[in-house]
Amino acid sequence: MIDTIEKEDNLISEEEAAQYDRQIRLWGLDAQKRLRGSRVLLVGLRGLGAEVAKNLILAGVKGLTLLDHEQVTEESRRAQFLIPVDADGQNQAQASLDRAQLLNPMVEVKADTDAVESKPDDFFFQFDAVCLTRCSKDLMVRVDQLCASRNIKVFCGDVFGYHGYMFSDLGQEHHYVEEKPKVVKGSNEANDGPEAKKPKGDPSETTMVKKTISFCSLKAALEVDWSNEKAKNNLKRIPVDYFLLQVLLKFRTDKGRDPQPDSFAEDSQLLLQIRDDVLETMGLSSELLPNTFVSYCFSEMAPVCAVVGGVLGQELVKALSQRDAPHRNFFFFDGLKGSGVVDYFGSK
């Protein structure tokens, strides 16, 4: 059911009303109150993480924890606008904290310098949503399964060169409201023709419709059995970026890092080998992912971070506010084509 707003929370301060005036006009006071009561964990403070942090802080969540154990380097801050240029060697989360907090003093922004892998299970249970970037496949699957048991919303995302993706798991039953034109019943008067019997929508009047939607787990979305007849029939509509993601996650697992520009020749050959192995394991042809992909998946590009971070931030806001239909469940962005794709891999 839609989360109710308690009576003692019905009042909003004048300062908050002024700060969030645009949002309140856009998605309503109750949705803003749900946002204001939400705490989010954001893992990974590179370019994509900075974009997501910005969008959540400006939207007005209650609290945002920035978790990252890595140190700032020249490469890591190229697409990261929250880190000062003189912060090399500092922790990425800590270096991002001051500028992040300045975006909106009403949001409690914290930095955590631990490695996410070291966190115990119950650490994640204090949040309403967890957003994972730059994490291994095994870690993302683990956190998704943990959070599913507590009805905590999980988002994953990454940017690899010209390519980026987002995944969301909002649970078996995600409830939300959607604004629809109010249906006006046809007149009872006798009229000729079928048009007189059809209800009509009046765009000047709207009504809020409650809906429920189910999501599949990350494990199910990444471990599709492509020998299954139904999966085979859907293969043509699956974007090639889905298989590129599988290759890049395997590279991250094997090497403990992402492909790096300063080892382009070596990493390109390894990516091609991993592609062959991954697609063979799936029972698919390596031709599905042409060799040219290795030229466009190195480093983070700021424009791609902005696009994917915008979508990821928007989906987090929609999920926490329970307002409007969410993407279900993958979003892929290909900077070479300038387009995004949403695909659905079924419910849990």
C-alpha positions as CSV (number, residue, x, y, z in Angstrom):
1,M,0.0,0.0,0.0
2,I,1.0,3.6,-0.4
3,D,3.0,4.8,2.7
4,T,0.8,7.0,4.8
5,I,1.9,10.4,6.2
6,E,1.6,10.6,10.0
7,K,-0.4,13.6,11.4
8,E,2.6,15.0,13.2
9,D,4.4,15.2,9.9
10,N,1.6,17.1,8.1
11,L,3.3,20.5,8.6
12,I,6.2,21.6,6.5
13,S,8.3,24.6,7.5
14,E,8.3,27.8,5.5
15,E,12.0,27.3,4.7
16,E,11.3,23.8,3.3
17,A,8.3,25.0,1.3
18,A,10.5,27.7,-0.3
19,Q,13.4,25.3,-0.9
20,Y,11.2,22.6,-2.4
21,D,8.5,24.7,-4.1
22,R,9.2,23.4,-7.6
23,Q,9.1,19.8,-6.5
24,I,5.9,20.2,-4.5
25,R,4.3,21.8,-7.5
26,L,5.5,19.0,-9.7
27,W,4.8,15.8,-7.7
28,G,2.8,17.0,-4.7
29,L,3.3,17.6,-0.9
30,D,2.8,14.0,0.2
31,A,5.4,12.8,-2.3
32,Q,7.9,15.4,-1.0
33,K,7.2,14.3,2.6
34,R,8.0,10.7,1.7
35,L,11.3,11.9,0.2
36,R,12.0,14.0,3.2
37,G,11.6,10.9,5.4
38,S,14.0,8.7,3.3
39,R,17.6,7.7,4.0
40,V,19.7,6.6,1.1
41,L,23.1,4.8,0.9
42,L,25.2,5.7,-2.2
43,V,28.2,3.5,-2.9
44,G,30.9,4.8,-5.2
45,L,31.9,8.4,-5.6
46,R,33.2,8.6,-9.1
47,G,31.5,10.6,-11.9
48,L,28.2,8.7,-11.8
49,G,28.0,8.7,-8.0
50,A,28.5,12.5,-8.0
51,E,25.6,12.9,-10.4
52,V,23.3,10.7,-8.3
53,A,24.3,12.4,-5.1
54,K,23.6,15.9,-6.6
55,N,20.1,14.8,-7.8
56,L,19.1,13.2,-4.5
57,I,20.4,16.1,-2.4
58,L,18.6,18.7,-4.5
59,A,15.4,16.6,-4.4
60,G,15.4,16.7,-0.6
61,V,15.9,13.3,0.9
62,K,16.3,13.2,4.7
63,G,19.8,11.7,4.7
64,L,22.4,10.6,2.2
65,T,25.5,8.5,3.2
66,L,28.4,8.6,0.7
67,L,30.4,5.3,1.0
68,D,33.7,4.9,-0.8
69,H,37.1,3.6,0.4
70,E,39.2,4.6,-2.6
71,Q,41.5,7.5,-2.9
72,V,41.2,10.4,-5.3
73,T,43.4,10.3,-8.4
74,E,43.6,12.5,-11.5
75,E,41.7,9.8,-13.4
76,S,38.9,9.4,-10.8
77,R,38.1,13.1,-10.6
78,R,37.9,13.8,-14.3
79,A,34.2,13.4,-14.4
80,Q,33.6,14.1,-10.7
81,F,32.6,17.7,-10.0
82,L,32.2,17.3,-6.2
83,I,35.9,16.7,-5.6
84,P,38.3,19.8,-5.5
85,V,41.2,19.7,-8.0
86,D,43.7,19.6,-5.1
87,A,42.3,16.6,-3.4
88,D,44.5,13.9,-4.9
89,G,45.3,11.2,-2.3
90,Q,42.3,12.0,-0.1
91,N,39.3,9.6,0.4
92,Q,36.8,10.1,-2.4
93,A,33.7,10.1,-0.1
94,Q,35.3,12.5,2.3
95,A,36.6,14.8,-0.5
96,S,33.1,15.0,-1.9
97,L,31.3,15.8,1.4
98,D,31.7,19.6,1.6
99,R,30.5,20.4,-1.9
100,A,27.7,17.9,-1.6
101,Q,26.5,19.4,1.7
102,L,26.5,22.9,0.2
103,L,23.9,21.8,-2.4
104,N,21.2,21.6,0.3
105,P,21.9,22.2,4.0
106,M,18.5,20.6,4.8
107,V,19.8,17.2,3.9
108,E,22.0,15.2,6.3
109,V,25.0,14.2,4.2
110,K,27.6,11.9,5.7
111,A,30.9,10.3,4.4
112,D,31.8,6.7,5.2
113,T,35.4,5.7,4.2
114,D,35.0,2.0,4.8
115,A,34.9,-0.6,2.0
116,V,31.4,-1.7,1.2
117,E,32.6,-5.3,1.2
118,S,33.5,-5.0,4.9
119,K,30.0,-3.9,6.0
120,P,27.9,-6.4,7.9
121,D,24.4,-7.3,6.7
122,D,22.6,-5.2,9.2
123,F,24.4,-2.0,8.1
124,F,22.2,-1.9,5.0
125,F,19.0,-2.2,6.9
126,Q,19.1,1.4,8.2
127,F,18.4,2.7,4.7
128,D,15.2,3.0,2.6
129,A,17.2,2.7,-0.6
130,V,20.7,1.5,-1.6
131,C,22.4,2.7,-4.8
132,L,25.4,0.7,-5.8
133,T,28.0,1.9,-8.3
134,R,31.4,0.5,-9.2
135,C,30.6,-2.8,-7.3
136,S,31.3,-6.4,-8.3
137,K,28.5,-8.6,-9.5
138,D,28.7,-10.8,-6.4
139,L,28.4,-7.9,-4.1
140,M,25.5,-6.4,-5.9
141,V,23.6,-9.7,-5.9
142,R,24.4,-10.1,-2.2
143,V,23.1,-6.7,-1.3
144,D,20.0,-7.0,-3.5
145,Q,19.1,-10.3,-1.8
146,L,19.7,-8.8,1.7
147,C,17.6,-5.7,1.0
148,A,14.8,-7.8,-0.6
149,S,14.2,-9.5,2.7
150,R,13.6,-6.0,4.3
151,N,11.7,-4.4,1.5
152,I,14.6,-2.0,0.9
153,K,14.8,-0.6,-2.7
154,V,18.0,-1.4,-4.6
155,F,19.5,0.4,-7.6
156,C,22.7,-0.4,-9.5
157,G,24.5,1.6,-12.1
158,D,27.8,2.2,-13.9
159,V,29.4,4.1,-16.7
160,F,32.0,2.6,-19.0
161,G,33.2,5.1,-21.6
162,Y,30.3,5.8,-24.0
163,H,28.1,3.2,-22.3
164,G,26.1,3.2,-19.1
165,Y,23.3,1.3,-17.4
166,M,20.9,1.4,-14.5
167,F,19.1,-1.5,-12.8
168,S,16.3,-1.3,-10.2
169,D,14.7,-3.8,-7.9
170,L,11.8,-2.3,-6.0
171,G,10.5,-5.7,-4.7
172,Q,7.7,-8.0,-5.4
173,E,5.1,-5.3,-4.7
174,H,6.0,-1.7,-5.3
175,H,3.0,0.6,-4.8
176,Y,2.8,4.0,-6.4
177,V,0.3,6.6,-7.6
178,E,0.0,8.0,-11.1
179,E,-1.9,11.1,-12.3
180,K,-4.4,10.3,-15.0
181,P,-7.0,12.4,-16.9
182,K,-10.4,12.1,-15.2
183,V,-12.8,9.9,-17.2
184,V,-16.1,11.5,-18.0
185,K,-18.9,9.1,-18.5
186,G,-20.9,9.5,-21.7
187,S,-24.3,11.3,-21.6
188,N,-27.4,9.2,-21.0
189,E,-29.2,11.1,-23.7
190,A,-29.9,9.2,-26.9
191,N,-27.2,9.8,-29.4
192,D,-26.4,8.1,-32.7
193,G,-23.1,6.3,-33.3
194,P,-20.6,4.4,-31.1
195,E,-18.8,7.6,-30.0
196,A,-21.6,8.6,-27.7
197,K,-21.1,5.4,-25.6
198,K,-17.3,5.8,-25.1
199,P,-16.1,7.5,-21.9
200,K,-13.9,10.5,-22.6
201,G,-10.8,11.8,-20.7
202,D,-10.9,15.5,-19.7
203,P,-7.3,16.8,-19.7
204,S,-8.3,19.7,-17.5
205,E,-9.3,17.3,-14.6
206,T,-7.1,14.6,-13.2
207,T,-7.3,11.9,-10.7
208,M,-4.7,9.9,-8.8
209,V,-4.7,6.2,-9.6
210,K,-3.0,3.7,-7.2
211,K,-1.0,0.9,-8.9
212,T,1.2,-2.0,-8.0
213,I,4.2,-3.4,-9.9
214,S,6.6,-6.3,-9.3
215,F,10.3,-6.5,-10.1
216,C,12.7,-9.3,-10.6
217,S,16.0,-9.7,-8.6
218,L,19.4,-8.7,-10.1
219,K,20.5,-12.3,-9.9
220,A,17.5,-13.4,-12.1
221,A,18.1,-10.5,-14.5
222,L,21.8,-11.4,-15.0
223,E,21.4,-15.2,-15.1
224,V,18.9,-15.6,-17.9
225,D,18.8,-19.1,-19.4
226,W,19.2,-18.3,-23.1
227,S,18.5,-22.0,-24.0
228,N,15.0,-21.4,-22.9
229,E,12.6,-21.0,-25.8
230,K,10.9,-17.8,-24.4
231,A,14.4,-16.2,-23.8
232,K,15.4,-17.1,-27.3
233,N,12.3,-15.4,-28.8
234,N,13.1,-12.3,-26.8
235,L,16.8,-12.2,-27.8
236,K,16.2,-9.8,-30.7
237,R,14.8,-7.1,-28.5
238,I,17.6,-7.3,-25.9
239,P,20.1,-4.4,-26.4
240,V,23.6,-5.5,-27.1
241,D,24.6,-3.4,-24.0
242,Y,23.1,-6.1,-21.8
243,F,25.8,-8.5,-23.0
244,L,28.4,-5.8,-22.9
245,L,27.5,-5.3,-19.2
246,Q,28.0,-9.0,-18.6
247,V,31.5,-8.8,-20.1
248,L,32.5,-5.7,-18.1
249,L,31.3,-7.2,-14.8
250,K,33.3,-10.3,-15.5
251,F,36.4,-8.2,-16.2
252,R,35.8,-6.4,-12.9
253,T,35.6,-9.7,-11.1
254,D,38.7,-11.2,-12.7
255,K,40.9,-8.1,-12.5
256,G,39.5,-6.2,-9.5
257,R,39.2,-3.1,-11.6
258,D,37.6,-1.7,-14.7
259,P,39.4,-1.4,-18.1
260,Q,42.0,1.4,-17.9
261,P,43.2,3.8,-20.7
262,D,46.8,3.4,-19.7
263,S,46.6,-0.4,-20.4
264,F,44.4,-0.2,-23.4
265,A,46.2,-2.8,-25.6
266,E,46.3,-5.4,-22.8
267,D,42.8,-4.8,-21.5
268,S,41.3,-4.8,-25.1
269,Q,42.6,-8.3,-25.7
270,L,41.4,-9.5,-22.3
271,L,37.9,-8.0,-23.0
272,L,37.7,-9.8,-26.3
273,Q,38.7,-13.1,-24.6
274,I,36.1,-12.5,-21.8
275,R,33.5,-11.7,-24.4
276,D,34.1,-15.1,-26.2
277,D,34.0,-17.0,-22.9
278,V,30.9,-15.2,-21.5
279,L,28.8,-15.6,-24.7
280,E,29.9,-19.2,-25.2
281,T,28.8,-20.0,-21.6
282,M,25.4,-18.4,-22.5
283,G,25.2,-20.5,-25.6
284,L,25.4,-17.4,-27.8
285,S,27.6,-16.3,-30.7
286,S,30.5,-13.9,-30.1
287,E,29.2,-12.0,-33.2
288,L,26.4,-10.7,-31.0
289,L,29.0,-8.2,-29.5
290,P,31.3,-7.0,-32.4
291,N,35.0,-6.5,-31.7
292,T,34.7,-2.7,-32.0
293,F,33.1,-2.5,-28.5
294,V,36.6,-2.4,-27.0
295,S,37.1,1.1,-28.4
296,Y,34.3,2.7,-26.5
297,C,34.2,1.2,-22.9
298,F,37.2,2.8,-21.2
299,S,37.0,5.3,-18.4
300,E,34.1,7.5,-17.3
301,M,32.8,10.2,-19.7
302,A,31.2,13.2,-17.9
303,P,28.3,13.6,-20.4
304,V,27.4,9.9,-20.1
305,C,27.6,10.2,-16.3
306,A,25.1,13.1,-16.5
307,V,22.6,11.2,-18.6
308,V,22.7,7.9,-16.6
309,G,23.0,9.8,-13.3
310,G,19.9,11.8,-14.3
311,V,17.9,8.7,-15.0
312,L,19.2,6.9,-11.9
313,G,18.4,9.9,-9.7
314,Q,15.0,10.3,-11.2
315,E,14.2,6.6,-10.6
316,L,15.3,6.8,-7.0
317,V,13.1,9.9,-6.4
318,K,10.1,8.2,-8.0
319,A,10.6,5.0,-6.0
320,L,11.0,6.8,-2.6
321,S,8.2,9.3,-3.2
322,Q,5.9,6.5,-4.6
323,R,4.9,8.9,-7.4
324,D,4.7,7.8,-11.1
325,A,5.5,4.6,-12.8
326,P,9.1,3.4,-12.4
327,H,11.3,1.8,-15.1
328,R,11.3,-1.9,-14.9
329,N,14.1,-2.8,-14.6
330,F,17.1,-2.1,-16.9
331,F,18.0,1.2,-18.5
332,F,20.9,1.1,-21.0
333,F,22.5,4.2,-22.6
334,D,24.7,4.0,-25.7
335,G,26.4,7.4,-26.2
336,L,27.2,6.4,-29.8
337,K,23.5,6.1,-30.7
338,G,22.3,8.7,-28.2
339,S,19.5,6.5,-27.0
340,G,18.4,4.6,-23.9
341,V,16.6,1.3,-23.7
342,V,14.4,-0.1,-21.0
343,D,14.0,-3.9,-20.8
344,Y,11.9,-6.1,-18.5
345,F,13.2,-9.5,-17.4
346,G,10.1,-10.6,-15.5
347,S,9.0,-10.7,-11.9
348,K,10.6,-12.5,-9.1
